[in-house]
Amino acid sequence: MISLVIIRLRSWFQSCAKNWNHELTLKPTTQILILCSLLPLFHFQLSAQKTSFADLVVINAKVRTITASDSIAEAFAVSGNRITAVGTNKLVRTLIGPSTRVLDAKGKLVLPGFNDAHVHFMPIGNSFSSIDLRYVTTANEMMSRISRYVRFLPKGRWILGGHFKNEDSQLPDRKSLDAVTSENPVFLYTADNTKAFANSIAFRLANLKDDSSGVERDLANEPTGIVRGIALRKIADSVPADHIRNWLEVGETATNYAASLGVTSVQDMHSDDSRNVYLELQRQGKLKTRVFDCLPLRDWKKLRASRLPDGHDAMVTDGCLKSFSDGDEAGRAPLLRDVTAADAAKLQIMIHAIGRDANRIVLDVFENVAKINGPRDRRLRVEHAHKVRDEDLHRFSRSQILASMQPFLFDRSPDSRFGTLMKQNAPVAFGSDAAMVDMNPLLGIESAVNAGSESVSVYNAVRAYTIGSAFAEFREKEKGTIEVGKLADFVILSDDIFTIDRKAIRNVSVLTTVVDGKIVFQEIKSL
């Protein structure tokens, strides 16, 4: 092999000599020394050729890169967890090798993964800890509701709640229930709590036999799934006492749900310090969402002393502190004191503010802190920034204070001024405030583009939900757009939200979600 390389390189020397219009007159020993010095370069070229195929490619797509409003590509390639090429189908097809996974988007819209800048992640997971069946009127509707929960719950997690009307006509039979809940125990109370509906797994975990006292049976002497009395209490006693505090299961539910909505990153404002939970989910291979986890402002010393490694590929990051202003002047001085101290520790601060007085106090505090601690890229954030005085709006752009806003939470409200703030070139990030409302980012985008005088373009709404939110957590160099070098976090949608009727955006669904170069959600038979 080496001799072949030397021959080729010597031929290259000779061709160079002809181009230079003189003979190559170097001594043979000098030529060999030069050739040996070039061998590592040639080896690098061979290695690059061996590893040039992509691990994943997306072709036949309408890729909105969100690097510019008119930036559209047909395809892109991923190697490892990074995007390595963006362009035409012809270009990207050259990167398909024997082991490359090919996603044919069939003309569908592809966007950077959505980044929800304001969530309460554990409450999102816990919203699936109990199912509300009070208004269910048919067996099919009950089955549909239960099946939806099964999609997101970890294997083995109980499905509880219910409170449905006790009418046999609206209950599925136990065999039908077992078919859709083969890996999750089900225990659902009637509206008066005197009976409950349970599947076979719940019976087994409670060591309850089909012929036990309190187990209802049909005319064919088969158990219906309805239990009462001793049988009901026996199953109830089998439900884990820590059901709503089993944070690994709750967190796994939340990340499963986020993946189904194309949310590839979240910024957790719940301030419960769940970093270890998220890291353990990552260790187990169950974390499908990048999480920027915030602590309470009062815990700034704890955060300073326990920062996570700031890796470029990190799934779990920290460095943010959350606080609250209700507009009470009595809170101004302690807020300034705490924010000044935390900011001096180079930590990022975000403060909840709804109302004219609350927003003014927070803006005053932030501008004072910048004067006290001196200039730096601090990206101070006002969470909600709702009902800001007209005369205070320009302060966001002037002081580069970030407005973290939730269009769907304040749907069509004239006091949600994201359109004005964008026109003033203020930094704006979008989120949901889930679990207060549904996490679905398409609901937020639909609200933002149908907000009357505050309406923004679809591009600007998507931008606020992607690169805008990445900027809000200091990660805009790593994610938020589809371009070479960025993390491979993206979503494929069922419809093109840039061309359909704006009011129909909320009905668009997610076909595929990719995080860190891996498919974490795919609608059945979608692609």
Summary of the structure (lengths in Angstrom):
residues: 527
radius of gyration: 28.7
end to end distance: 44.1
largest distance: 104.4
contacts: 1763
relative contact order: 0.12
helix: 39%
strand: 23%
